[in-house]
Amino acid sequence: MSTVNPVTPEFIASLKTMVLEAVERDAPPGGLGDDEPLFGPEARLDLDSLDALQVSMTIQQRFGVRMPDSKETRRALTSIAHLAQHLAEAGKA
């Protein structure tokens, strides 16, 4: 049975900052909800596919985690909480 690293509030906060920096948005990290959609019509940040690529590349550089296909990328980047879970499952949280 494998265990997943617990996701700490500090890790969530660092992911928020990383995502906002990767997509060059000035929004305060604390104002971004953990479960808030990052992409799509309900997303406040108005991110697009190029932003997803930027975030994906930043994740690969910072954590060494590669998202091999667009389906996995979309799933992991649904929200900060989903991204944190994805990285925890990869042992990077």
SEROFI-183704 format. One record per atom (N, C-alpha, C): atom name; x, y, z. Coordinates in steps of 0.1 Angstrom, whole numbers. Example, Ala and Ser with C-alpha at 12.3 -4.5 7.8 and 13.67 -1.06 7.14 Angstrom:
+----+-------+-------+-------+
: at :    xx :    yy :    zz :
+----+-------+-------+-------+
:  N :   132 :   -57 :    78 :
: CA :   123 :   -45 :    78 :
:  C :   132 :   -33 :    78 :
:  N :   128 :   -22 :    71 :
: CA :   137 :   -11 :    71 :
:  C :   129 :     0 :    79 :
+----+-------+-------+-------+
This chain:
+----+-------+-------+-------+
: at :    xx :    yy :    zz :
+----+-------+-------+-------+
:  N :     8 :   -12 :     0 :
: CA :     0 :     0 :     0 :
:  C :     9 :    12 :     0 :
:  N :     7 :    21 :   -10 :
: CA :    15 :    33 :   -10 :
:  C :     8 :    45 :    -3 :
:  N :    16 :    53 :     3 :
: CA :    11 :    65 :    10 :
:  C :    15 :    77 :     2 :
:  N :     6 :    87 :     2 :
: CA :     8 :   100 :    -5 :
:  C :    12 :   110 :     6 :
:  N :    22 :   118 :     2 :
: CA :    26 :   128 :    11 :
:  C :    15 :   138 :    14 :
:  N :    13 :   142 :    26 :
: CA :     2 :   152 :    29 :
:  C :     6 :   165 :    23 :
:  N :    -4 :   172 :    19 :
: CA :    -2 :   185 :    13 :
:  C :    -4 :   196 :    24 :
:  N :     7 :   203 :    26 :
: CA :     6 :   213 :    37 :
:  C :     1 :   227 :    31 :
:  N :    -4 :   235 :    40 :
: CA :    -8 :   249 :    36 :
:  C :     3 :   257 :    30 :
:  N :    16 :   254 :    35 :
: CA :    27 :   261 :    29 :
:  C :    30 :   257 :    14 :
:  N :    28 :   244 :    12 :
: CA :    30 :   239 :    -2 :
:  C :    19 :   245 :   -11 :
:  N :     7 :   245 :    -6 :
: CA :    -4 :   251 :   -14 :
:  C :    -1 :   266 :   -17 :
:  N :     4 :   273 :    -7 :
: CA :     7 :   287 :    -9 :
:  C :    18 :   289 :   -19 :
:  N :    28 :   280 :   -19 :
: CA :    39 :   281 :   -28 :
:  C :    35 :   278 :   -42 :
:  N :    25 :   269 :   -44 :
: CA :    20 :   265 :   -57 :
:  C :    12 :   277 :   -63 :
:  N :     4 :   284 :   -54 :
: CA :    -3 :   296 :   -59 :
:  C :     6 :   306 :   -64 :
:  N :    17 :   309 :   -57 :
: CA :    27 :   319 :   -61 :
:  C :    33 :   314 :   -74 :
:  N :    37 :   302 :   -75 :
: CA :    44 :   296 :   -87 :
:  C :    35 :   298 :   -99 :
:  N :    22 :   294 :   -98 :
: CA :    13 :   295 :  -109 :
:  C :    11 :   310 :  -114 :
:  N :     9 :   319 :  -104 :
: CA :     7 :   333 :  -107 :
:  C :    19 :   339 :  -114 :
:  N :    31 :   335 :  -109 :
: CA :    44 :   339 :  -116 :
:  C :    45 :   334 :  -130 :
:  N :    42 :   321 :  -131 :
: CA :    44 :   314 :  -144 :
:  C :    35 :   321 :  -155 :
:  N :    23 :   325 :  -151 :
: CA :    14 :   331 :  -161 :
:  C :    14 :   346 :  -160 :
:  N :    23 :   352 :  -153 :
: CA :    25 :   366 :  -152 :
:  C :    13 :   374 :  -148 :
:  N :     6 :   369 :  -137 :
: CA :    -6 :   376 :  -132 :
:  C :    -2 :   383 :  -119 :
:  N :    -8 :   395 :  -117 :
: CA :    -5 :   402 :  -105 :
:  C :   -14 :   400 :   -93 :
:  N :   -23 :   390 :   -95 :
: CA :   -33 :   387 :   -84 :
:  C :   -25 :   383 :   -71 :
:  N :   -30 :   386 :   -60 :
: CA :   -24 :   381 :   -47 :
:  C :   -26 :   367 :   -45 :
:  N :   -16 :   359 :   -42 :
: CA :   -17 :   344 :   -41 :
:  C :   -28 :   341 :   -31 :
:  N :   -29 :   349 :   -20 :
: CA :   -39 :   346 :   -10 :
:  C :   -54 :   347 :   -14 :
:  N :   -55 :   355 :   -25 :
: CA :   -69 :   357 :   -31 :
:  C :   -73 :   345 :   -40 :
:  N :   -64 :   336 :   -43 :
: CA :   -67 :   325 :   -52 :
:  C :   -72 :   313 :   -44 :
:  N :   -84 :   309 :   -45 :
: CA :   -89 :   297 :   -38 :
:  C :   -83 :   284 :   -42 :
:  N :   -81 :   275 :   -32 :
: CA :   -75 :   262 :   -34 :
:  C :   -83 :   254 :   -45 :
:  N :   -96 :   255 :   -45 :
: CA :  -105 :   248 :   -54 :
:  C :  -110 :   256 :   -65 :
:  N :  -106 :   269 :   -66 :
: CA :  -110 :   278 :   -77 :
:  C :  -105 :   273 :   -90 :
:  N :  -114 :   272 :  -101 :
: CA :  -110 :   268 :  -114 :
:  C :   -99 :   277 :  -119 :
:  N :   -88 :   271 :  -125 :
: CA :   -78 :   279 :  -131 :
:  C :   -80 :   282 :  -146 :
:  N :   -88 :   273 :  -152 :
: CA :   -91 :   274 :  -166 :
:  C :  -106 :   272 :  -169 :
:  N :  -111 :   277 :  -180 :
: CA :  -125 :   276 :  -183 :
:  C :  -133 :   288 :  -181 :
:  N :  -146 :   287 :  -184 :
: CA :  -155 :   299 :  -183 :
:  C :  -157 :   305 :  -169 :
:  N :  -155 :   296 :  -159 :
: CA :  -157 :   301 :  -145 :
:  C :  -144 :   306 :  -139 :
:  N :  -133 :   305 :  -146 :
: CA :  -120 :   309 :  -141 :
:  C :  -119 :   324 :  -141 :
:  N :  -115 :   329 :  -129 :
: CA :  -113 :   344 :  -127 :
:  C :  -100 :   349 :  -134 :
:  N :   -90 :   340 :  -135 :
: CA :   -77 :   345 :  -141 :
:  C :   -77 :   345 :  -156 :
:  N :   -87 :   340 :  -163 :
: CA :   -88 :   340 :  -177 :
:  C :   -75 :   334 :  -184 :
:  N :   -71 :   322 :  -179 :
: CA :   -60 :   316 :  -185 :
:  C :   -63 :   308 :  -197 :
:  N :   -53 :   307 :  -206 :
: CA :   -55 :   299 :  -219 :
:  C :   -45 :   288 :  -220 :
:  N :   -45 :   282 :  -232 :
: CA :   -36 :   270 :  -234 :
:  C :   -22 :   274 :  -233 :
:  N :   -18 :   286 :  -237 :
: CA :    -4 :   290 :  -236 :
:  C :     0 :   291 :  -221 :
:  N :    -9 :   296 :  -213 :
: CA :    -7 :   297 :  -199 :
:  C :    -5 :   283 :  -193 :
:  N :   -13 :   273 :  -197 :
: CA :   -12 :   259 :  -193 :
:  C :     2 :   254 :  -196 :
:  N :     7 :   257 :  -208 :
: CA :    20 :   253 :  -212 :
:  C :    31 :   259 :  -203 :
:  N :    29 :   272 :  -200 :
: CA :    39 :   278 :  -191 :
:  C :    39 :   272 :  -177 :
:  N :    27 :   269 :  -172 :
: CA :    26 :   263 :  -159 :
:  C :    32 :   249 :  -159 :
:  N :    29 :   241 :  -170 :
: CA :    34 :   228 :  -171 :
:  C :    50 :   228 :  -172 :
:  N :    55 :   237 :  -179 :
: CA :    70 :   238 :  -180 :
:  C :    76 :   242 :  -167 :
:  N :    70 :   251 :  -160 :
: CA :    75 :   255 :  -147 :
:  C :    74 :   243 :  -137 :
:  N :    64 :   235 :  -137 :
: CA :    63 :   223 :  -129 :
:  C :    74 :   214 :  -132 :
:  N :    77 :   212 :  -145 :
: CA :    87 :   203 :  -149 :
:  C :   101 :   208 :  -144 :
:  N :   103 :   221 :  -146 :
: CA :   116 :   226 :  -141 :
:  C :   118 :   226 :  -126 :
:  N :   107 :   229 :  -119 :
: CA :   108 :   230 :  -104 :
:  C :   108 :   217 :   -97 :
:  N :    99 :   208 :  -102 :
: CA :    97 :   196 :   -95 :
:  C :   102 :   183 :  -102 :
:  N :   105 :   185 :  -115 :
: CA :   110 :   173 :  -123 :
:  C :    98 :   164 :  -127 :
:  N :    86 :   169 :  -126 :
: CA :    74 :   162 :  -129 :
:  C :    69 :   166 :  -143 :
:  N :    69 :   156 :  -152 :
: CA :    65 :   159 :  -166 :
:  C :    50 :   154 :  -168 :
:  N :    42 :   162 :  -174 :
: CA :    29 :   158 :  -178 :
:  C :    29 :   154 :  -192 :
:  N :    28 :   141 :  -195 :
: CA :    30 :   136 :  -208 :
:  C :    19 :   139 :  -218 :
:  N :     7 :   142 :  -214 :
: CA :    -3 :   145 :  -224 :
:  C :   -13 :   156 :  -219 :
:  N :   -20 :   161 :  -229 :
: CA :   -29 :   172 :  -226 :
:  C :   -40 :   168 :  -216 :
:  N :   -45 :   156 :  -216 :
: CA :   -55 :   151 :  -207 :
:  C :   -50 :   152 :  -193 :
:  N :   -38 :   147 :  -191 :
: CA :   -33 :   147 :  -177 :
:  C :   -30 :   162 :  -173 :
:  N :   -26 :   170 :  -182 :
: CA :   -23 :   184 :  -179 :
:  C :   -36 :   191 :  -175 :
:  N :   -47 :   189 :  -182 :
: CA :   -60 :   195 :  -179 :
:  C :   -65 :   190 :  -166 :
:  N :   -63 :   178 :  -163 :
: CA :   -68 :   172 :  -150 :
:  C :   -60 :   178 :  -138 :
:  N :   -47 :   179 :  -140 :
: CA :   -38 :   184 :  -129 :
:  C :   -40 :   199 :  -127 :
:  N :   -43 :   206 :  -137 :
: CA :   -44 :   220 :  -136 :
:  C :   -58 :   225 :  -135 :
:  N :   -67 :   217 :  -131 :
: CA :   -81 :   221 :  -128 :
:  C :   -82 :   231 :  -117 :
:  N :   -74 :   230 :  -107 :
: CA :   -73 :   239 :   -96 :
:  C :   -60 :   237 :   -89 :
:  N :   -57 :   246 :   -80 :
: CA :   -45 :   245 :   -71 :
:  C :   -45 :   232 :   -63 :
:  N :   -57 :   229 :   -58 :
: CA :   -58 :   216 :   -50 :
:  C :   -55 :   204 :   -58 :
:  N :   -60 :   204 :   -71 :
: CA :   -58 :   192 :   -80 :
:  C :   -43 :   192 :   -83 :
:  N :   -36 :   203 :   -85 :
: CA :   -22 :   203 :   -88 :
:  C :   -14 :   198 :   -76 :
:  N :   -18 :   203 :   -64 :
: CA :   -11 :   198 :   -52 :
:  C :   -12 :   183 :   -51 :
:  N :   -24 :   178 :   -53 :
: CA :   -27 :   163 :   -52 :
:  C :   -18 :   156 :   -63 :
:  N :   -18 :   161 :   -75 :
: CA :   -10 :   155 :   -86 :
:  C :     5 :   154 :   -81 :
:  N :    10 :   165 :   -76 :
: CA :    24 :   165 :   -72 :
:  C :    26 :   156 :   -60 :
:  N :    17 :   156 :   -51 :
: CA :    18 :   147 :   -39 :
:  C :    19 :   132 :   -43 :
:  N :    10 :   129 :   -53 :
: CA :    10 :   115 :   -58 :
:  C :    23 :   112 :   -65 :
:  N :    30 :   122 :   -70 :
: CA :    43 :   120 :   -77 :
:  C :    55 :   121 :   -66 :
:  N :    51 :   122 :   -54 :
: CA :    61 :   123 :   -43 :
:  C :    68 :   136 :   -42 :
:  N :    62 :   147 :   -47 :
: CA :    69 :   160 :   -47 :
:  C :    63 :   170 :   -38 :
:  N :    53 :   167 :   -30 :
: CA :    47 :   176 :   -21 :
:  C :    55 :   178 :    -8 :
+----+-------+-------+-------+
